[in-house]
Amino acid sequence: MTDMPLHGSVAATQESYMALVRQKRLYGGLMLLIFAVLLVSGFRVANDRNAGGFFDGIHRIFDFPADVLAEAWDKRADMGGLLLKYLPDLIETLNIAAVATILGAALGLVLSLLSTRGLALWPPLIPVFRRLMDVLRALPEIVVALVLIYLLGGGPVPAMIAIALHTGGALGKLYSEVNENADLKPVEGLTSVGATWTQRMLLGVIPQVAPNYLSYGLLRFEINIRASAILGFVGAGGIGYELKNSVTWGPGRFDEAAAIFALLFATIVVVDQASSALRNRLSEGART
């Protein structure tokens, strides 16, 4: 007698669960269909506006790499000299990325502490600082760099400022998420003895989250190397500017483009491997 209501309750629960599953699948299918329609329509619009069309030129996709490699092979005896020639430009690109990462990390650290609940100096202003980080992340580096080049002229300074601002917004978001997992007991202890807000952050919070800060900072440094090379195409200095010149001149200077590509590839691989190993060590230290 008592089993019948229980059995009915289980059946009702199962039926309700299956209805939710069917509803979820329906919504998922509709979202996938909408995404496919937008993808196809967007591709068609882009293809119509593209000079020559995508499918008309896809068979030539490997022509440029083949020309670069062929000319580099023909002039392979000069490759060592070209690598040395563009090494200072590579160092300039690394300097831009390093300085921008340091400045952006400092900006992100301050913004993250000011936008974390339980740690913020001015709690009512937390939404303001969070929206500021959103704006910094939303602004593409190349747009900011173009504006700064117009104001300050070409060179590494506009690239450094543009990358630092974007880095501050990106790291600020990551740092704020790390701060939310920090133990507040040291902060409360420091507050009880009259420590200032700066002292509470420096002594009670940052020592806990420093490994995560460094790990995210190293990851951002890898990204900033690529960004600083790309900004060279708009006149922001570094090895990207030289790559633009060699590609623009076309055949006859493709060996220089190959040398620059080789330098960039080797640098990114080395930095990625080194920073990945260091991040793993920091993560293991944070867990222990």
Sequence and secondary structure as in RCSB ss.txt:
>XXXX:A:sequence
MTDMPLHGSVAATQESYMALVRQKRLYGGLMLLIFAVLLVSGFRVANDRNAGGFFDGIHRIFDFPADVLAEAWDK
RADMGGLLLKYLPDLIETLNIAAVATILGAALGLVLSLLSTRGLALWPPLIPVFRRLMDVLRALPEIVVALVLIY
LLGGGPVPAMIAIALHTGGALGKLYSEVNENADLKPVEGLTSVGATWTQRMLLGVIPQVAPNYLSYGLLRFEINI
RASAILGFVGAGGIGYELKNSVTWGPGRFDEAAAIFALLFATIVVVDQASSALRNRLSEGART
>XXXX:A:secstr
  HHHHHHHHHHHHHHHHHHHHHHHHHHHHHHHHHHHHHHHHHHHHHHHSTT HHHHGGGTTHHHHHHHHHHHHT
GGGHHHHHHHHHHHHHHHHHHHHHHHHHHHHHHHHHHHHTSTTT SSGGGHHHHHHHHHHHHHS HHHHHHHHHH
HH SSHHHHHHHHHHHHHHHHHHHHHHHHTTS SHHHHHHHHTT  HHHHIIIIIHHHHHHHHHHHHHHHHHHHH
HHHHHHGGGT  SHHHHHHHHHHH TTSHHHHHHHHHHHHHHHHHHHHHHHHHHHHHHHHHH 
